[in-house]
Amino acid sequence: MSEIKEAVRSRYAGAAKQLAVLSPDSNAGCCQVDGPDCGCAGSYSADELNQIGISDAVSLGCGNPTVLADLKPGEVVLDLGSGAGLDVLLSARRVSPGGHAYGLDMTDEMLELANRNREKAGLANVTFLQGSIEDVPLPDASVDVVISNCVINLAEDKSAVIKEAHRVLRPGGRLAVADMVELEPLSAAVKKRLDSWAGCISGTIPIEEYRAALIDAGFAEPEFEVHATQSLPGVGKVGSAYIRARKS
Ligand SMILES: C[S@@+](CC[C@H](N)C(=O)[O-])C[C@H]1O[C@@H](n2cnc3c(N)ncnc32)[C@H](O)[C@@H]1O
């Protein structure tokens, strides 16, 4: 495992342990621990959280991709970097009856927490998979919607992740992602810091680079909507974006 990937894994193994002893002020998030305040607060309604019996405090994301995805009963959904599983469980309810929600994560501690949350939610149409988002353990054209929440920025090879998302989607399938993006160039010093990479800052890329990677992978009509921004004095500027695209 590369140094960057190990820094990311180790950070989220620690975050999973913090989340496991949940409190509403839990401070384990990508966005909340020495990372940018990405405006994720309030992304989930109390109503939808009550339905799955878990708290917003288990989100380490930067938005709510399940709303963006416009999920329908019968669809198959894959969440890249599913963490404690909140978006997977919400998706599972939305695609029911007949649909299925997969979560994929590389961190064992997160998968354990996600499986506990699945049991609490009492949902049968959910599977958490162990693996890398750069090498998704699902067949070609097997998924209707790929979602992800604050994860693709953490990957060293974002093009590989985006190509995998495209590969597993059926023709006409949708990509609906919340992610951090670079809005003003980050300093060279911060780009090299492993802690800032794992904290969703240093691995961010500009929107035009993201768009080019989507188009290169074969996605049509990529759309970006920045919904929160964070200036980091002496470091640069990042933001949380909703990103949508379709496999033609
Ligand atoms: C910032 S957290 C977001 C978790 C979740 N999406 C959420 O919104 O709460 C990032 C998650 O992605 C996982 N992750 C990061 N890079 C990964 C990779 N290359 N392959 C698989 N999982 C990865 C981490 O283990 C962690 O659980």
The ligand as an SDF file (V2000), in Angstrom:
LIG
                    3D

 27 29  0  0  0  0  0  0  0  0999 V2000
  -14.1100   10.9280    4.3620 C   0  0  0  0  0  0  0  0  0  0  0  0
  -14.6170    9.2820    4.6600 S   0  0  0  0  0  0  0  0  0  0  0  0
  -16.2490    9.3260    3.9420 C   0  0  0  0  0  0  0  0  0  0  0  0
  -17.0960    8.1660    4.3730 C   0  0  0  0  0  0  0  0  0  0  0  0
  -18.5340    8.1920    3.8890 C   0  0  0  0  0  0  0  0  0  0  0  0
  -18.6090    8.2920    2.4420 N   0  0  0  0  0  0  0  0  0  0  0  0
  -19.3090    9.3130    4.5200 C   0  0  0  0  0  0  0  0  0  0  0  0
  -19.8190   10.1770    3.7910 O   0  0  0  0  0  0  0  0  0  0  0  0
  -19.4360    9.3300    5.7360 O   0  0  0  0  0  0  0  0  0  0  0  0
  -13.6720    8.3830    3.4570 C   0  0  0  0  0  0  0  0  0  0  0  0
  -13.9210    6.8820    3.4080 C   0  0  0  0  0  0  0  0  0  0  0  0
  -13.3980    6.3700    2.2010 O   0  0  0  0  0  0  0  0  0  0  0  0
  -12.6100    5.2200    2.4410 C   0  0  0  0  0  0  0  0  0  0  0  0
  -11.5670    5.2270    1.3940 N   0  0  0  0  0  0  0  0  0  0  0  0
  -10.6720    6.2020    1.1430 C   0  0  0  0  0  0  0  0  0  0  0  0
   -9.9030    5.8870    0.0940 N   0  0  0  0  0  0  0  0  0  0  0  0
  -10.3160    4.6610   -0.3370 C   0  0  0  0  0  0  0  0  0  0  0  0
   -9.9140    3.7920   -1.3930 C   0  0  0  0  0  0  0  0  0  0  0  0
   -8.9120    4.1220   -2.2050 N   0  0  0  0  0  0  0  0  0  0  0  0
  -10.5770    2.6180   -1.5470 N   0  0  0  0  0  0  0  0  0  0  0  0
  -11.5860    2.2780   -0.7010 C   0  0  0  0  0  0  0  0  0  0  0  0
  -12.0100    3.0580    0.3150 N   0  0  0  0  0  0  0  0  0  0  0  0
  -11.3880    4.2430    0.4980 C   0  0  0  0  0  0  0  0  0  0  0  0
  -12.0850    5.4100    3.8460 C   0  0  0  0  0  0  0  0  0  0  0  0
  -11.7640    4.1700    4.4460 O   0  0  0  0  0  0  0  0  0  0  0  0
  -13.2440    6.1030    4.5320 C   0  0  0  0  0  0  0  0  0  0  0  0
  -14.1450    5.2030    5.1070 O   0  0  0  0  0  0  0  0  0  0  0  0
  1  2  1  0
  2  3  1  0
  2 10  1  0
  3  4  1  0
  4  5  1  0
  5  6  1  0
  5  7  1  0
  7  8  2  0
  7  9  1  0
 10 11  1  0
 11 12  1  0
 11 26  1  0
 12 13  1  0
 13 14  1  0
 13 24  1  0
 14 15  1  0
 14 23  1  0
 15 16  2  0
 16 17  1  0
 17 18  1  0
 17 23  2  0
 18 19  1  0
 18 20  2  0
 20 21  1  0
 21 22  2  0
 22 23  1  0
 24 25  1  0
 24 26  1  0
 26 27  1  0
M  CHG  2   2   1   9  -1
M  END
$$$$
